[in-house]
Amino acid sequence: MIISYLKYRRKAQGKYHLHSPLVFELYENVLEKAYEIPRCARNDNVFYEELDERLKSFVNDNPLIFKSDDVVMIVKDIHRDKQNEADWERLKDDEKVRLSIDCWRFGIVFMMDRIKKEHYILKV
């Protein structure tokens, strides 16, 4: 997994290199806020609950972007092992998935038919 992590770090972008206003807003309003909880005070369940709540709020606060039939999903442990990485690759290559974001510990997929297919690898 060390090689996989090094590949991730080489490709990962910070928020100021993002060319998508949607992904930039998601980075600032969801990802950065979820990581504000001190590492020593959170466990994985707390982190993912906070991330899920922030993601739901982000979707609900942007009704011009997100429609009621859109699906937004958090996928945990996408780089835990080769099987999870292969599953992540299949998921992000699915035709229904229009936007995917790799954050190393987890991924986020958006199933929305109105946007072009994009994949981001983010440093968080």
Secondary structure as the mmCIF struct_conf table of DSSP 4:
data_model
#
loop_
_struct_conf.conf_type_id
_struct_conf.id
_struct_conf.beg_label_comp_id
_struct_conf.beg_label_asym_id
_struct_conf.beg_label_seq_id
_struct_conf.end_label_comp_id
_struct_conf.end_label_asym_id
_struct_conf.end_label_seq_id
HELX_RH_AL_P HELX_RH_AL_P1 ILE A 2 LYS A 11
STRN STRN1 GLN A 13 GLN A 13
HELX_RH_3T_P HELX_RH_3T_P1 LYS A 15 HIS A 17
HELX_RH_AL_P HELX_RH_AL_P2 PRO A 21 LEU A 26
HELX_RH_PI_P HELX_RH_PI_P1 TYR A 27 LEU A 31
HELX_RH_AL_P HELX_RH_AL_P3 GLU A 32 ALA A 34
TURN_TY1_P TURN_TY1_P1 TYR A 35 GLU A 36
BEND BEND1 ILE A 37 ILE A 37
HELX_RH_3T_P HELX_RH_3T_P2 ARG A 39 ALA A 41
HELX_RH_AL_P HELX_RH_AL_P4 ASP A 44 ASN A 60
TURN_TY1_P TURN_TY1_P2 ASP A 61 ASP A 61
TURN_TY1_P TURN_TY1_P3 PRO A 63 ILE A 65
TURN_TY1_P TURN_TY1_P4 SER A 68 ASP A 69
STRN STRN2 VAL A 71 LYS A 76
TURN_TY1_P TURN_TY1_P5 ILE A 78 HIS A 79
BEND BEND2 ARG A 80 ASP A 81
HELX_RH_AL_P HELX_RH_AL_P5 LYS A 82 ASP A 93
BEND BEND3 ASP A 94 ASP A 94
TURN_TY1_P TURN_TY1_P6 GLU A 95 LYS A 96
STRN STRN3 LEU A 99 ASP A 102
BEND BEND4 TRP A 104 ARG A 105
STRN STRN4 PHE A 106 MET A 111
TURN_TY1_P TURN_TY1_P7 ASP A 113 ARG A 114
BEND BEND5 ILE A 115 ILE A 115
STRN STRN5 GLU A 118 ILE A 121
STRN STRN6 LEU A 122 LEU A 122
#
